[in-house]
Amino acid sequence: MADIAKLVEDLSQLTVMEAAELAKALEEAWGVSAAAAVAVAAPAAGGG
């Protein structure tokens, strides 16, 4: 199992462009979309 602290450290070193590329690669690899998660979470955030 990966060392979570090391993974966090490595991810913290990414530039914004690298993080965007990583997100896209993970979306493609896992067959998911981050935009869908945001759309589902948005109504709950404003439910106050």
N, CA and C atoms as a LAMMPS dump frame, in Angstrom:
ITEM: TIMESTEP
0
ITEM: NUMBER OF ATOMS
144
ITEM: BOX BOUNDS ff ff ff
-5.0000000000000000e+02 5.0000000000000000e+02
-5.0000000000000000e+02 5.0000000000000000e+02
-5.0000000000000000e+02 5.0000000000000000e+02
ITEM: ATOMS id mol type element x y z
1 1 1 N 0.846 -1.185 0
2 1 2 C 0 0 0
3 1 3 C 0.883 1.236 0
4 2 1 N 0.452 2.242 -0.73
5 2 2 C 1.232 3.471 -0.853
6 2 3 C 1.269 4.22 0.474
7 3 1 N 2.36 4.887 0.713
8 3 2 C 2.492 5.734 1.89
9 3 3 C 1.72 7.022 1.617
10 4 1 N 0.633 7.236 2.331
11 4 2 C -0.254 8.371 2.085
12 4 3 C 0.479 9.698 2.266
13 5 1 N 1.296 9.822 3.298
14 5 2 C 2.021 11.066 3.539
15 5 3 C 2.95 11.386 2.374
16 6 1 N 3.61 10.37 1.824
17 6 2 C 4.502 10.565 0.677
18 6 3 C 3.699 10.994 -0.541
19 7 1 N 2.545 10.379 -0.738
20 7 2 C 1.683 10.741 -1.856
21 7 3 C 1.224 12.194 -1.744
22 8 1 N 0.822 12.608 -0.554
23 8 2 C 0.408 13.998 -0.337
24 8 3 C 1.567 14.943 -0.624
25 9 1 N 2.747 14.592 -0.158
26 9 2 C 3.938 15.413 -0.399
27 9 3 C 4.211 15.543 -1.895
28 10 1 N 4.146 14.427 -2.605
29 10 2 C 4.397 14.442 -4.049
30 10 3 C 3.352 15.281 -4.786
31 11 1 N 2.086 15.118 -4.425
32 11 2 C 1.026 15.878 -5.09
33 11 3 C 1.143 17.376 -4.802
34 12 1 N 1.646 17.716 -3.634
35 12 2 C 1.811 19.123 -3.269
36 12 3 C 2.851 19.825 -4.131
37 13 1 N 3.712 19.052 -4.764
38 13 2 C 4.761 19.616 -5.607
39 13 3 C 4.295 19.886 -7.038
40 14 1 N 3.095 19.424 -7.4
41 14 2 C 2.605 19.605 -8.766
42 14 3 C 2.257 21.059 -9.047
43 15 1 N 2.489 21.471 -10.282
44 15 2 C 2.003 22.773 -10.722
45 15 3 C 0.509 22.639 -10.997
46 16 1 N -0.165 23.754 -11.197
47 16 2 C -1.592 23.721 -11.514
48 16 3 C -1.826 22.954 -12.81
49 17 1 N -0.979 23.168 -13.791
50 17 2 C -1.129 22.465 -15.068
51 17 3 C -0.932 20.963 -14.896
52 18 1 N 0.047 20.574 -14.1
53 18 2 C 0.282 19.154 -13.855
54 18 3 C -0.893 18.523 -13.109
55 19 1 N -1.454 19.254 -12.151
56 19 2 C -2.605 18.747 -11.408
57 19 3 C -3.809 18.569 -12.328
58 20 1 N -4.001 19.5 -13.257
59 20 2 C -5.097 19.386 -14.219
60 20 3 C -4.894 18.177 -15.122
61 21 1 N -3.662 17.961 -15.558
62 21 2 C -3.353 16.796 -16.393
63 21 3 C -3.586 15.502 -15.616
64 22 1 N -3.205 15.491 -14.347
65 22 2 C -3.416 14.318 -13.505
66 22 3 C -4.905 14.037 -13.351
67 23 1 N -5.686 15.073 -13.093
68 23 2 C -7.132 14.899 -12.941
69 23 3 C -7.741 14.312 -14.208
70 24 1 N -7.323 14.829 -15.352
71 24 2 C -7.85 14.318 -16.623
72 24 3 C -7.453 12.858 -16.822
73 25 1 N -6.209 12.528 -16.522
74 25 2 C -5.738 11.153 -16.683
75 25 3 C -6.502 10.199 -15.768
76 26 1 N -6.773 10.621 -14.532
77 26 2 C -7.524 9.774 -13.609
78 26 3 C -8.969 9.61 -14.062
79 27 1 N -9.572 10.692 -14.558
80 27 2 C -10.935 10.604 -15.088
81 27 3 C -11.004 9.581 -16.21
82 28 1 N -10.037 9.628 -17.115
83 28 2 C -10.015 8.699 -18.243
84 28 3 C -9.755 7.268 -17.774
85 29 1 N -8.82 7.093 -16.856
86 29 2 C -8.466 5.758 -16.377
87 29 3 C -9.607 5.109 -15.6
88 30 1 N -10.333 5.921 -14.83
89 30 2 C -11.389 5.386 -13.98
90 30 3 C -12.774 5.509 -14.6
91 31 1 N -12.869 6.179 -15.757
92 31 2 C -14.156 6.335 -16.421
93 31 3 C -15.137 7.195 -15.646
94 32 1 N -14.624 8.242 -15.007
95 32 2 C -15.471 9.148 -14.223
96 32 3 C -15.247 10.582 -14.674
97 33 1 N -16.083 11.492 -14.162
98 33 2 C -15.924 12.908 -14.464
99 33 3 C -16.038 13.704 -13.174
100 34 1 N -15.062 14.548 -12.89
101 34 2 C -15.101 15.388 -11.701
102 34 3 C -16.232 16.396 -11.792
103 35 1 N -16.6 16.818 -12.985
104 35 2 C -17.682 17.784 -13.169
105 35 3 C -18.998 17.223 -12.647
106 36 1 N -19.237 15.948 -12.813
107 36 2 C -20.472 15.336 -12.325
108 36 3 C -20.536 15.393 -10.804
109 37 1 N -19.435 15.174 -10.132
110 37 2 C -19.406 15.23 -8.675
111 37 3 C -19.684 16.639 -8.18
112 38 1 N -19.167 17.631 -8.856
113 38 2 C -19.401 19.023 -8.477
114 38 3 C -20.868 19.366 -8.661
115 39 1 N -21.471 18.927 -9.747
116 39 2 C -22.875 19.214 -10.021
117 39 3 C -23.782 18.594 -8.963
118 40 1 N -23.433 17.433 -8.46
119 40 2 C -24.233 16.774 -7.43
120 40 3 C -24.044 17.465 -6.087
121 41 1 N -22.842 17.9 -5.773
122 41 2 C -22.548 18.515 -4.483
123 41 3 C -23.057 19.947 -4.385
124 42 1 N -23.155 20.658 -5.476
125 42 2 C -23.534 22.069 -5.454
126 42 3 C -24.9 22.318 -4.817
127 43 1 N -25.964 21.588 -5.154
128 43 2 C -27.258 21.859 -4.515
129 43 3 C -27.223 21.639 -3.006
130 44 1 N -26.477 20.671 -2.536
131 44 2 C -26.388 20.409 -1.105
132 44 3 C -25.702 21.558 -0.377
133 45 1 N -24.745 22.192 -1.011
134 45 2 C -24.009 23.286 -0.38
135 45 3 C -24.9 24.498 -0.158
136 46 1 N -25.862 24.731 -1.021
137 46 2 C -26.723 25.904 -0.904
138 46 3 C -28.014 25.639 -0.154
139 47 1 N -28.149 24.481 0.455
140 47 2 C -29.404 24.097 1.082
141 47 3 C -29.749 24.785 2.389
142 48 1 N -28.86 25.608 2.974
143 48 2 C -28.93 26.283 4.224
144 48 3 C -30.156 26.608 4.837
